[in-house]
Amino acid sequence: MTVIADVFKELFSMFVADVWLTLAVLILVLSVAFGVDITPSSMHVLLGFTMLAGCLLIIVAATVRYPRRLKRQKDR
């Protein structure tokens, strides 16, 4: 039973290790899904590009934030 609990703890920490990153991805996916639901199908390509740009922006922001976070943890 402890092996199963350890696997779930590891999976949880893998996906929620950086709360900011998790929330940013969830907000992006939810907003694009909402957009797909309310816009005509001709706008779906634009929403796809929005998803791509949002993912790239989140990756760049997370990459910029990571060294700063490490530095802050070192200073403590």
C-alpha positions as CSV (number, residue, x, y, z in Angstrom):
1,M,0.0,0.0,0.0
2,T,2.9,2.4,0.7
3,V,4.2,1.9,-2.9
4,I,0.9,3.1,-4.3
5,A,0.9,6.1,-1.9
6,D,4.5,7.0,-2.9
7,V,3.6,6.8,-6.6
8,F,0.7,9.2,-6.1
9,K,2.8,11.6,-4.0
10,E,5.4,11.6,-6.7
11,L,2.9,12.3,-9.4
12,F,1.3,15.0,-7.4
13,S,4.6,16.7,-6.7
14,M,5.6,16.4,-10.4
15,F,2.5,18.3,-11.6
16,V,2.1,20.8,-8.8
17,A,5.7,21.5,-8.0
18,D,5.5,25.0,-9.4
19,V,2.1,26.4,-8.6
20,W,2.5,29.4,-10.8
21,L,3.2,27.2,-13.8
22,T,0.3,24.9,-13.1
23,L,-2.1,27.8,-12.7
24,A,-0.9,29.6,-15.9
25,V,-1.4,26.4,-18.0
26,L,-4.8,25.8,-16.5
27,I,-5.9,29.3,-17.1
28,L,-4.7,29.2,-20.7
29,V,-6.3,25.9,-21.5
30,L,-9.6,27.0,-19.9
31,S,-9.7,30.3,-21.7
32,V,-9.0,28.7,-25.0
33,A,-11.6,26.0,-24.4
34,F,-14.1,28.7,-23.4
35,G,-13.2,30.5,-26.6
36,V,-13.7,27.4,-28.7
37,D,-17.1,27.0,-27.2
38,I,-18.4,30.5,-27.8
39,T,-16.8,31.4,-31.2
40,P,-17.7,30.3,-34.7
41,S,-15.5,27.6,-36.2
42,S,-13.7,30.1,-38.5
43,M,-12.0,31.5,-35.4
44,H,-10.7,28.2,-34.1
45,V,-7.4,28.6,-36.1
46,L,-6.8,31.9,-34.3
47,L,-7.5,30.2,-30.9
48,G,-4.9,27.5,-31.9
49,F,-2.3,30.2,-32.5
50,T,-3.4,31.8,-29.2
51,M,-2.8,28.5,-27.5
52,L,0.7,28.1,-29.1
53,A,1.7,31.7,-28.2
54,G,0.4,31.3,-24.7
55,C,2.4,28.0,-24.2
56,L,5.5,29.6,-25.5
57,L,5.1,32.6,-23.3
58,I,4.5,30.4,-20.3
59,I,7.7,28.4,-21.1
60,V,9.8,31.6,-21.4
61,A,8.4,33.1,-18.2
62,A,9.0,29.9,-16.3
63,T,12.5,29.7,-17.7
64,V,13.2,33.3,-16.6
65,R,11.7,32.8,-13.2
66,Y,13.5,29.5,-12.4
67,P,17.0,31.0,-11.7
68,R,15.5,33.8,-9.7
69,R,13.7,31.3,-7.6
70,L,16.8,29.3,-7.0
71,K,18.7,32.4,-6.0
72,R,16.0,33.3,-3.5
73,Q,16.1,29.8,-2.0
74,K,19.9,30.0,-1.7
75,D,19.7,33.3,0.1
76,R,17.5,31.9,2.8
